[in-house]
Amino acid sequence: MSSVNLFAAIGRFSVRRRWLAVSFWIFMALAATTLLPTLGSVVNNDNTAFLPLSSPSVHAQTLLNPLLSSGPASGLLVAASEEGPLSRVGQASFDRIEQATGHLPYVTGVSPGLVSADGESRTANVDFSSAIAGGGKQATTTVQQIRSVADSLATPGVQVYLTGSLPEYVDQQEAGGRTANRVAIFSGIFILLLLLVAFRSTLAPFITLAPAALALAIASPVVAESTKIGIQISSLLQLLLTALVLGAGTDYGLFLIFRYRENLQRGLEPRDAIVSAVEQVGESVAFSAATVIAALLTLLFASFGLYRGVGPGLAIGIALVLLIELTFFPALLAILGRSVFWPSLPRVGGASTGRWGTIAARVSTRPVLAVIGGVALCSLLACGLFGYAPSGFNPGGAIPGSNSDDGLAVLEQHFGESALGTTDVVFQFRSPVWNDPHVLLLAEDALFSSAHFSSIDGALDASGIPISPTSVQQLHHVLGPPQSLPADEPADVDIDPVLYDAYRSTGQYITSDGRTILYKTTLQAGSPGSTAALQAIPGIRSSVAHVASLIGASVNGVAGEAAGAADVAAVSRNDIFRIAPVVLVILALILAIVLRSLFAPIYLVLSVVLSYLASLGLTVILFVDLEGQLGINFTLPFFMFVFIMALGEDYNILVMNRIREEATRSPLRVAVADALSVTGTTVTSAGLVLAGTFAVLAITTAGQIRQIGTGLAFGILLDTFVVRTLLVPSTAVLLGRWNWWPSDITPRAAADR
């Protein structure tokens, strides 16, 4: 069975079994939303969790594991007095909060933390069960219970917050769900308003959006369920899925409904017009979806786990969109008939060429000028790439205004910037440093002399009271490893209590075997989440390696947020260079199959590459040159490449298939003008819809998501109004019959060269 006959059969089935098709998909949506988990409940927002095990920061973190007291999920209770130092009553209420927290399900332990120098703040460490380390409903419930206990037991004038890795994670999940809902609502409103203008109809916009909304309702829980087979989900996927499914789903619906209206204007009866529309456009829709799915699945070859999760997750969404658009949407159109377009019902012979026919005609008469103009514009915008630099993670990590963010603000106010996150420097030796602890002082002095660090905390000042290397050696000989010592000095030990506590505190920075030592540092470059810190990491690692050589350490490493961000940026950069050629080859092969040509795929792929470079350059100009940001999020070039290449070819397939169809009955110049006159409105509307959904993503979010949404919106607009209007039709005219080589259209079409 040929592809044309296949899509005609799909169209006939959907029309004849219209009530069955509509009922089936509605049932699937209800079942998915009822029986499967929500997407927000399985989100993991820790970018470093997606790094390969060979990354330097991951290796350094592994070296530090013996010195980490907290498990994979931890929290920090933070109390702050509004009336000076914490009173005895305030201290007692915090003790009760600690005790009550320790008895809650999924809390494995609560231990005393620190008291600030001004006496106005106090902390306690909370460890959670690994069963809730990944977030979800139980994690959310546990965090809410602790915060409820804190609110109920805290005395007046004392505020208690719960921050730390797991509480921040829970707040991020809740905020991600709210943001995804806002994106869906505002995208839906934007799409409806745009379609109202395009159709001048009351019902058509809602009917066109309905399949995309249905696909999103099913895709979100299905993608969430996919975590059970190892797919990792981030909030980035959650937001991109909303924008992509609504945007691409509406685009495919537009391809079908515009062809349906065109068939009605040619005199076909509604049901025949629907079947014909699926037959004529179904192949374009299917191959368009195939290009997106294929491009997304190439992300499985990425080293960065975030990409490996985003790719399959979004591919699932597009596959569902395709199935629903080819079955549910024709069935819905068959039920409603001509009334879809009320009050401006299609009239036989009512189609007009309009402004797109005029533009296409002008392009076809001056193709060289159009190509030069399009290439020049894109090249000029691409010059913005000279200002490109990668940026760090969003500073802080907590959601602004959340309970965990308020807790971080208290920590910074009373304990200093180092309380928000340190950069850890680790050294490992072949023999224990207990034998020669002077190396501890040598390493600290050498690190300070590198000028990368504004503060360094190590074993020799772990308790705030300095201890000499000689004392460390002597006390280790008498007392043994500091980790085995009780909090209270034993009665049979005759050592100054201050010295005893100072030595016991060295256990935070030296492993019991004495072979691994840690220094907690703050960076001269600034916050660990800043772009400046990320950019400083290569120099820091070089200095640490030099110190390691100086002190005789066999292994060294740098861990923490800044180091993780630098590794993510490096892995992301390597991934784009490795995966980009694969994406280009796959897209070219798909285009060659659908267009039955070897020449057309070459310039079609190159045209979208040009629009990608232009849109990325424009994004750099906006955020770096105009807004003054220090860099562009490291994921942006990668995601823009995959999305713009895949989505841009959607429109290439639709336009070139229509040019090929028209070229079978008209000379090529006429075929180009005729094809653009009938597809122009479709492509323009589809491009505006898709760009609009990404623009909504940019407007309703901040940080890296805003940059990604903006960049993708720029890319789609450039592809719609420059590539599709100037470059593709003019290049098609210049190539003439070579567009279709080695296939043959007709002598009449081929004669126009």
C-alpha positions in Angstrom: 0.0 0.0 0.0 1.4 3.4 -1.0 1.7 6.2 1.6 -1.1 8.1 -0.2 -3.4 5.1 0.0 -2.4 4.5 3.7 -3.4 8.1 4.7 -6.6 7.9 2.7 -7.5 4.7 4.6 -6.7 6.4 7.9 -8.9 9.3 6.9 -11.8 7.1 5.8 -11.6 5.1 9.0 -11.6 8.2 11.2 -14.6 9.6 9.4 -16.6 6.4 9.4 -15.8 5.5 13.0 -15.8 9.2 14.2 -17.7 8.6 17.4 -15.5 5.6 18.3 -12.3 7.6 17.6 -13.4 10.6 19.7 -14.6 8.4 22.6 -11.4 6.3 22.5 -9.1 9.3 22.9 -11.2 11.0 25.6 -11.2 7.7 27.5 -7.4 7.5 27.2 -7.0 11.0 28.5 -9.2 10.3 31.5 -7.4 7.0 32.2 -3.9 8.6 32.0 -4.7 11.5 34.2 -6.4 9.2 36.8 -4.1 6.2 36.9 -0.6 7.6 36.1 1.6 10.0 38.2 1.8 13.7 37.5 4.8 15.0 35.7 5.6 17.5 38.4 5.9 14.6 41.0 8.9 13.0 39.2 11.0 16.1 38.4 14.7 16.2 39.2 16.1 19.7 39.0 19.7 18.9 40.0 21.7 19.5 36.8 24.8 17.9 38.3 22.8 14.7 38.9 22.8 14.2 35.1 26.6 14.3 34.7 28.5 11.3 33.6 30.5 9.5 36.3 33.7 10.4 34.6 33.2 14.2 35.1 35.8 15.8 37.3 33.3 17.2 39.8 31.6 13.8 40.1 34.9 12.2 40.8 35.8 14.8 43.4 32.4 14.3 45.1 33.1 10.6 45.2 36.4 11.3 47.0 34.4 13.4 49.6 31.8 10.8 50.3 33.5 9.5 53.5 33.4 13.1 54.9 29.7 13.7 54.2 27.5 13.3 57.2 24.2 13.8 55.4 22.5 11.3 53.1 21.3 12.0 49.6 18.3 13.9 50.9 18.9 16.5 53.6 17.4 19.6 55.0 18.3 22.4 57.4 16.0 23.9 60.0 16.8 27.6 60.5 15.5 29.7 63.4 15.8 33.5 63.4 14.8 35.8 66.2 13.2 39.1 65.3 14.0 40.6 68.7 17.7 40.2 69.3 19.5 37.0 70.5 17.3 33.9 70.9 15.9 33.7 74.4 15.7 30.6 76.6 12.1 30.3 75.6 13.0 30.5 71.9 15.8 28.0 72.3 13.4 25.6 74.1 10.8 25.9 71.4 13.5 25.1 68.7 14.5 22.0 70.8 10.8 20.9 70.7 10.7 21.4 66.9 13.8 19.3 66.5 12.3 16.5 68.7 8.9 16.6 66.9 10.7 16.6 63.5 12.7 13.5 64.4 9.5 11.5 65.0 8.0 12.2 61.6 7.9 9.4 58.9 10.7 9.5 56.4 12.9 11.5 58.8 16.0 9.4 59.7 17.7 11.8 62.0 17.9 15.3 63.4 21.2 16.7 64.8 22.3 20.0 66.2 23.7 22.5 63.8 25.3 25.9 64.4 24.6 29.1 66.4 25.3 32.4 64.7 27.9 34.7 66.2 25.2 37.3 67.0 23.1 34.6 68.8 20.0 35.5 66.7 20.0 32.4 64.6 20.3 28.6 65.1 20.2 25.6 62.8 19.6 21.9 63.0 20.4 19.2 60.4 17.6 17.0 59.1 18.3 13.8 57.2 15.6 12.1 55.2 15.0 8.5 54.1 16.4 7.7 50.7 12.9 6.6 49.7 11.9 10.3 49.3 15.2 11.5 47.8 13.6 11.7 44.4 10.8 14.0 45.6 7.2 13.1 44.9 4.0 13.1 47.0 5.6 11.6 50.1 8.5 14.1 50.0 6.1 17.0 49.7 4.0 15.7 52.5 7.0 15.3 54.8 8.3 18.8 54.1 4.9 20.3 54.6 4.6 18.4 58.0 7.9 19.7 59.2 7.0 23.3 58.3 3.6 22.9 59.9 5.3 21.6 63.1 7.7 24.6 63.0 4.9 27.1 62.6 2.9 25.6 65.5 5.7 25.2 68.0 7.7 28.3 67.3 7.3 31.1 70.0 6.2 34.6 69.0 9.1 36.6 67.5 10.9 33.5 66.2 10.6 32.4 62.6 11.6 28.9 61.7 12.3 27.8 58.1 13.2 24.5 56.4 15.7 24.8 53.6 18.3 22.4 52.1 18.5 20.1 49.2 15.2 18.2 49.6 13.0 21.1 50.7 14.4 23.2 47.8 13.7 20.3 45.5 10.0 20.1 46.8 9.6 23.8 46.3 11.0 23.6 42.8 8.6 20.8 41.9 5.6 22.7 43.1 6.8 25.9 41.4 7.4 23.9 38.2 3.9 22.6 38.2 2.5 26.1 38.7 4.7 27.5 35.9 3.7 24.6 33.5 0.0 25.4 34.2 0.6 29.1 33.5 2.5 28.2 30.3 -0.4 26.0 29.2 -3.1 28.6 30.0 -1.3 31.6 28.4 -0.3 29.5 25.4 -3.8 28.3 24.9 -5.1 31.9 25.1 -2.5 33.1 22.6 -3.2 30.3 20.2 -6.9 30.9 20.3 -6.6 34.7 19.7 -4.2 34.0 16.8 -6.5 31.4 15.3 -9.6 33.7 15.7 -7.8 36.2 13.5 -6.7 33.5 11.0 -10.1 31.8 10.6 -12.5 34.7 11.4 -14.5 31.9 12.9 -15.8 31.2 16.4 -15.5 27.4 16.6 -12.5 26.6 14.4 -9.8 27.9 16.8 -11.1 25.7 19.7 -11.4 22.7 17.4 -7.9 23.2 16.1 -6.5 23.5 19.6 -8.5 20.6 21.1 -6.3 17.8 19.7 -3.1 19.5 21.0 -4.7 20.0 24.5 -5.8 16.4 24.5 -2.3 15.2 23.5 -0.8 17.2 26.4 -3.3 15.8 28.9 -2.2 12.2 27.9 1.5 12.9 27.3 2.3 14.5 30.7 1.3 11.4 32.8 2.7 9.0 30.2 6.1 10.7 30.2 6.0 10.7 34.1 5.4 7.0 34.0 8.4 6.6 31.7 10.7 7.3 34.7 10.0 3.7 35.7 12.1 2.6 32.8 15.0 5.0 33.6 14.1 8.2 31.8 15.1 11.2 33.9 12.7 14.1 34.1 13.7 17.8 34.8 11.5 20.9 35.1 13.0 21.9 31.7 11.3 18.9 30.1 8.1 19.7 32.0 7.9 23.2 30.5 9.2 22.3 27.0 6.7 19.5 26.7 3.8 21.9 27.4 5.1 24.4 24.8 6.1 21.8 22.2 3.0 19.7 22.3 0.6 22.7 22.2 2.6 24.4 19.5 3.4 21.4 17.3 0.0 19.9 17.8 -1.7 23.1 16.7 0.6 23.3 13.7 -0.3 19.9 12.5 -3.9 20.7 13.1 -3.5 23.8 10.9 -2.0 21.8 8.1 -5.1 19.6 8.1 -7.9 22.1 8.7 -6.6 24.6 6.1 -6.4 21.8 3.5 -9.9 20.8 4.6 -11.2 24.3 4.0 -9.4 24.5 0.7 -11.2 21.2 -0.4 -14.5 22.6 0.6 -13.8 25.7 -1.5 -13.2 23.4 -4.4 -16.7 21.9 -4.1 -16.1 18.6 -2.1 -18.6 17.5 0.4 -17.4 17.8 4.0 -16.6 14.1 4.7 -14.9 13.7 1.3 -13.0 16.9 1.9 -11.7 15.5 5.3 -10.6 12.2 3.8 -8.9 14.1 0.9 -7.2 16.5 3.4 -5.8 13.5 5.3 -4.7 11.9 2.1 -3.0 15.1 0.8 -1.5 16.4 4.0 -1.2 13.2 6.1 2.2 12.4 4.6 3.6 15.9 5.3 2.3 15.7 8.9 3.7 12.2 9.5 7.1 13.1 8.1 7.1 16.4 9.9 6.5 14.5 13.2 9.1 11.9 12.2 11.8 14.6 11.7 11.1 16.0 15.2 11.0 12.5 16.8 14.2 11.4 15.1 16.0 14.6 16.1 14.9 14.2 19.7 15.9 10.5 19.8 19.4 11.4 18.8 19.7 12.9 22.3 19.9 9.3 23.6 23.5 9.5 22.4 24.3 12.5 24.6 26.6 12.2 27.6 24.6 14.7 29.6 21.7 12.8 31.3 19.5 15.9 31.1 19.4 15.6 27.3 18.9 11.9 27.4 15.7 12.4 29.4 14.4 15.4 27.5 14.8 13.7 24.1 12.7 10.6 24.7 10.2 12.5 26.8 9.4 15.0 24.1 9.5 12.3 21.5 6.7 10.5 23.3 4.7 13.8 23.3 5.1 14.3 19.5 4.2 10.7 18.8 1.0 11.1 20.7 0.3 14.4 18.9 0.7 12.6 15.5 -1.7 9.8 16.4 -4.3 12.1 17.7 -4.1 14.6 14.8 -4.5 11.8 12.2 -7.4 10.0 14.0 -9.2 12.2 16.6 -9.0 15.4 14.7 -10.5 14.1 11.4 -13.2 12.4 13.4 -14.0 15.6 15.2 -14.2 17.5 11.9 -16.5 14.9 10.5 -18.9 15.3 13.4 -19.0 19.1 13.1 -18.9 19.4 9.3 -19.0 22.9 7.8 -20.1 24.4 11.1 -16.4 24.4 12.2 -16.0 27.6 10.2 -19.1 29.4 11.4 -19.9 32.2 10.8 -17.5 32.6 7.8 -18.5 29.3 6.1 -16.3 28.3 3.1 -17.8 29.1 -0.3 -17.1 27.1 -3.5 -14.5 29.1 -5.5 -13.9 31.4 -2.5 -10.1 30.8 -2.3 -7.9 33.7 -3.2 -4.2 34.1 -3.7 -3.7 37.0 -1.3 -0.5 38.7 -0.3 1.5 35.4 -0.2 0.9 34.8 -3.8 2.2 38.3 -4.6 5.3 37.8 -2.4 6.0 34.4 -4.0 5.6 35.8 -7.5 8.1 38.5 -6.7 10.5 36.0 -5.2 10.3 33.8 -8.2 11.1 36.6 -10.6 14.2 37.8 -8.6 15.5 34.6 -7.0 19.2 35.7 -6.9 18.4 38.9 -5.0 16.1 37.0 -2.6 18.8 34.5 -1.8 21.5 37.1 -1.3 19.2 39.2 0.9 18.1 36.2 3.1 21.7 35.0 3.5 23.0 38.5 4.3 20.4 39.1 7.0 21.0 35.7 8.7 24.8 36.2 8.5 24.6 39.6 10.0 22.5 38.3 13.0 24.9 35.3 13.3 27.7 37.8 14.0 26.3 38.1 17.5 27.9 34.7 18.3 31.2 36.5 18.7 29.9 37.6 22.1 28.8 34.1 23.2 30.0 32.8 26.6 28.3 30.1 28.7 26.6 31.2 32.0 26.4 29.3 35.3 23.4 27.8 37.1 20.8 30.2 38.4 22.2 31.5 41.7 20.8 30.0 44.9 18.7 27.2 43.5 15.7 28.0 45.6 12.5 29.4 44.3 12.2 33.2 45.1 9.7 33.8 47.9 9.6 30.2 48.9 10.1 28.9 52.5 13.5 27.4 51.5 14.6 30.7 49.9 13.7 32.7 53.0 15.8 30.2 55.0 18.7 30.8 52.7 18.3 34.5 53.2 18.5 34.0 57.0 21.6 31.9 56.6 23.4 34.5 54.5 22.4 37.3 56.9 23.6 35.5 60.1 26.3 33.0 58.9 27.7 34.7 55.8 27.9 33.8 52.2 29.8 30.6 52.8 26.6 29.2 54.4 24.9 29.3 51.0 27.4 26.9 49.4 31.1 26.3 49.3 33.5 25.1 46.7 35.2 22.0 48.1 38.8 21.2 47.4 39.9 17.7 48.1 43.3 16.0 48.2 44.1 12.3 48.5 47.5 10.9 49.7 49.1 7.5 49.5 50.0 7.6 53.2 48.0 9.1 56.1 48.5 12.8 56.9 48.4 11.9 60.6 52.1 11.1 60.1 53.0 14.5 58.8 50.1 17.0 59.5 52.2 20.0 58.5 51.1 19.3 55.0 47.7 20.6 56.1 49.1 24.1 56.7 51.3 23.9 53.6 48.2 23.1 51.5 46.1 25.9 53.0 48.9 28.5 52.5 49.4 27.4 48.9 45.7 27.6 48.1 45.5 31.1 49.6 48.5 32.2 47.5 46.6 31.2 44.3 44.4 34.2 44.8 41.2 32.3 43.8 39.8 32.0 47.3 38.4 34.6 49.6 38.2 32.2 52.6 39.4 28.7 53.3 38.2 26.4 56.1 40.1 23.3 56.9 41.1 20.9 59.7 43.4 23.4 61.5 40.5 25.7 62.3 37.5 23.4 62.1 35.9 24.5 65.4 36.8 28.2 65.0 39.7 27.6 67.4 43.1 27.1 65.7 45.0 23.9 66.3 48.6 23.4 65.3 49.8 20.5 63.1 52.0 19.3 66.0 49.0 19.1 68.3 47.0 17.2 65.6 49.8 14.6 65.4 50.1 14.2 69.2 46.4 14.0 69.8 45.9 11.5 67.1 48.6 9.3 68.7 46.8 9.6 72.0 43.1 9.6 71.0 43.0 7.9 67.7 40.8 9.1 64.7 38.6 12.1 65.7 35.5 10.6 64.1 35.4 7.9 66.9 35.5 10.5 69.8 32.3 11.2 71.8 31.0 14.8 72.0 31.8 15.0 75.7 35.4 14.4 76.8 35.8 11.1 78.6 36.6 11.2 82.3 39.9 9.3 81.8 41.2 11.8 79.3 43.2 14.7 80.7 43.3 17.2 77.8 42.2 20.8 77.6 38.5 20.7 76.6 39.1 23.5 74.0 41.9 21.5 72.4 39.8 18.3 72.6 36.9 19.9 70.8 39.3 21.4 68.2 40.8 18.0 67.5 37.4 16.3 67.4 36.3 18.9 64.8 39.1 17.9 62.4 37.1 14.8 61.6 35.0 17.0 59.3 38.0 17.6 57.1 40.2 14.5 57.4 39.0 10.9 56.9 39.7 8.4 59.6 42.4 6.8 57.6 44.1 10.2 57.1 44.5 9.8 53.4 41.8 12.3 52.2 41.6 16.0 53.3 39.0 18.6 52.5 39.0 22.4 52.3 35.8 24.3 52.2 36.4 27.6 50.3 34.5 30.6 49.1 35.6 32.0 45.7 36.9 35.4 44.8 34.8 35.1 41.7 31.6 35.3 43.7 28.6 33.0 44.4 29.1 29.4 43.3 26.0 29.8 41.1 27.4 32.8 39.2 28.7 32.9 35.7 32.0 34.3 37.0 32.5 31.3 39.3 31.8 28.9 36.4 34.4 30.7 34.2 36.9 30.6 37.0 36.8 26.8 37.5 39.5 25.9 34.9 42.0 28.2 36.5 41.0 26.9 40.0 41.5 23.3 39.0 44.9 24.2 37.5 46.0 25.9 40.7 44.7 23.0 42.9 46.6 20.5 40.7 49.7 22.6 41.3 49.1 22.6 45.0 48.6 18.8 44.9 52.0 18.4 43.2 53.6 20.7 45.8 52.2 18.8 48.8 52.7 15.3 47.3 49.0 14.4 46.9 48.3 11.6 44.5 44.7 12.7 43.6 43.0 16.1 43.7 39.6 17.5 42.8 37.2 20.4 43.0 33.6 19.8 43.9 30.5 22.0 44.4 28.0 24.0 42.4 30.5 26.0 40.3 32.6 22.9 39.5 29.4 21.0 38.5 28.3 23.9 36.3 31.6 24.0 34.5 31.4 20.3 33.9 27.8 20.6 32.6 28.9 23.3 30.2 31.8 21.2 28.9 29.7 18.1 28.5 26.9 20.1 26.8 29.4 21.6 24.4 30.9 18.3 23.5 27.4 16.8 23.0 26.4 19.4 20.4 29.6 18.8 18.4 29.0 15.0 18.5 25.2 14.9 17.9 24.8 17.8 15.5 26.2 15.8 12.5 23.9 12.9 13.4 20.9 15.2 13.4 21.8 16.7 10.1 22.3 13.4 8.4 19.0 12.0 9.8 17.0 15.0 8.7 18.6 15.0 5.3 17.7 11.3 4.8 14.1 11.9 5.9 13.8 14.8 3.5 15.3 12.8 0.7 12.7 10.1 1.3 9.7 12.4 1.5 10.7 14.6 -1.4 12.3 11.8 -3.5 15.2 14.0 -4.1 18.9 14.2 -3.3 19.5 17.8 -4.1 16.7 19.5 -2.2 17.6 18.1 1.2 21.0 19.7 1.0 19.9 23.3 0.7 16.9 22.8 2.9 19.1 21.6 5.8 21.6 24.3 5.2 18.9 27.0 5.2 17.7 25.9 8.7 21.3 25.8 9.9 21.6 29.4 8.8 18.5 30.4 10.6 19.8 28.5 13.7 23.0 30.5 13.7 21.1 33.7 13.2 18.7 33.1 16.0 21.4 32.1 18.4 23.4 35.2 17.5 20.2 37.3 18.0 19.7 35.7 21.4 23.3 36.6 22.4 22.8 40.2 21.3 19.6 40.5 23.4 20.8 38.9 26.6 24.6 39.7 26.6 24.9 42.9 24.6 21.6 44.6 25.5 20.7 43.2 28.9 24.3 43.0 30.1 24.1 39.4 31.3 27.5 37.6 31.6 26.6 34.7 29.4 24.0 32.4 27.8 22.8 29.3 29.5 25.0 26.3 28.4 22.0 24.2 27.4 20.6 26.9 25.0 22.8 26.2 21.9 22.1 22.5 22.1 18.3 22.7 22.5 18.0 25.5 19.9 19.9 23.4 17.4 17.8 20.3 17.9 14.5 22.1 18.0 15.0 24.6 15.2 16.5 22.0 12.9 13.6 19.6 13.6 10.7 22.1 13.6 12.1 24.1 10.8 12.0 21.1 8.5 8.3 20.7 9.3 7.6 23.7 7.2 10.1 22.7 4.6 8.2 19.4 4.1 4.8 21.1 3.8 6.0 23.8 1.4 8.2 21.5 -0.8 5.6 18.8 -1.0 3.1 21.4 -2.2 5.6 22.8 -4.7 6.2 19.3 -6.0 2.4 18.8 -6.2 1.9 22.0 -8.1 5.0 21.4 -10.3 3.2 18.3 -11.8 0.8 20.6 -13.5 2.6 24.0 -13.9 6.0 25.4 -14.8 8.2 25.6 -11.7 8.0 29.4 -11.3 4.3 29.2 -11.4 4.3 26.2 -9.1 6.3 28.1 -6.5 3.9 31.0 -6.6 0.8 28.8 -6.5 2.2 26.6 -3.7 3.1 29.6 -1.5 -0.2 31.3 -2.2 -2.1 28.3 -0.7 0.4 27.3 2.0 1.5 30.8 3.0 -1.3 31.4 5.5 -0.8 27.9 6.9 2.9 28.3 7.4 2.6 31.8 8.8 -0.1 30.8 11.2 1.8 27.7 12.3 5.0 29.6 12.7 3.3 32.3 14.8 1.6 29.7 16.9 4.8 27.8 17.6 6.9 30.9 18.2 4.2 32.3 20.4 4.1 29.2 22.7 7.9 29.5 23.2 7.5 33.3 23.7 4.9 32.6 26.4 7.5 30.2 27.9 10.0 33.1 28.0 7.6 35.6 29.4 6.2 33.4 32.2 9.6 32.1 33.4 13.0 33.4 34.4 16.7 32.4 34.1 17.7 29.6 31.7 14.1 28.8 30.8 13.5 32.4 29.7 16.6 32.3 27.5 15.6 29.0 25.9 12.1 30.2 25.2 13.3 33.4 23.7 15.9 31.7 21.5 13.4 29.2 20.2 10.9 31.9 19.5 13.5 33.8 17.5 14.5 30.7 15.6 10.9 29.8 14.6 10.1 33.4 13.5 13.3 33.6 11.4 12.6 30.2 9.8 9.0 31.2 9.1 9.5 34.7 7.6 13.0 34.5 6.1 13.8 30.9 5.3 10.4 30.0 4.1 9.6 33.3 2.4 13.0 34.1 0.7 15.5 31.3 0.8 13.6 28.1 0.0 11.3 29.3 -2.8 14.1 31.4 -4.5 16.6 28.5 -4.3 13.9 26.1 -5.7 13.4 28.4 -8.7 17.2 28.7 -9.3 17.7 24.9 -9.2 14.8 24.2 -11.5 14.4 20.5 -12.3 17.5 19.6 -10.1 15.2 20.1 -7.1 13.8 16.7 -7.8 16.8 14.8 -9.1 17.0 11.9 -9.6 13.2 11.6 -9.7 11.3 13.0 -12.6 8.1 15.2 -12.3 6.7 15.9 -15.7 8.2 17.2 -18.9 6.3 20.4 -18.4 7.7 21.0 -14.9 11.2 19.9 -15.8 11.3 22.2 -18.8 11.3 25.3 -16.6 14.9 25.7 -15.6 
